[in-house]
Amino acid sequence: MDYRKSKAPSNTVSRDIMKMWEKTGNIYETVVIMSKRANQISSDIKHDLDKKLLEFASYNDNLEEVFENREQIEISRYYEKLPKSTLIAIKEFEDGEVYWKNPVKKELSE
């Protein structure tokens, strides 16, 4: 899922814990799934931001040039306004957009 098009809230929302673990049967497994997805999203966002800011990389120490670069400031502000990766991961999990499998459960059932 594209994190730029996410409809996740940008602030914290209270959620019903009882509904969160219904899909997995275990609240701890649910938290692990969402945290791993949040790490993936965070890594993707960081990679995209680094790639965009690399265009503005200056290899000399000219302080005047750093303060005058408005494009770089606007890119940084855009990424600051995005919802946090944990909120995006929770929204994806609630909407059923996250795929996971637990190989330990599969081995136990055999």
Steps between C-alpha positions, in 0.01 A plus 500: 500500500617849422545687826436834327143395421431356843187612678653434840435769760793728580423490871444226754158330508360276774436148375315199635760242595247218482449563129874530435584140586200332336690440174797328662356364823787650700551867588879459517512351152289792376741750654798323343335499157418871519845592633678309223280670240570838663874431472459419130304821439750706698786353301324579169429858606860551613633357175277729291590805705873424481473454124324836457735687732805351331429731207567794729819359652772758525855386545636840596443699816298792371245594767326762287400240243352269763259761634385615156386163368119522524433178304688296755306662782167430330590134442593462866176665613297270276657192659452644849125540436453137392334271755744304711590155376334332798169670423523396135576140603206488739266636233625244246451219753148614584412521130637149433778623269781325688599143413673290762565138575626325808713198415498383863120464499520307174755256645290448814189419297675227298 
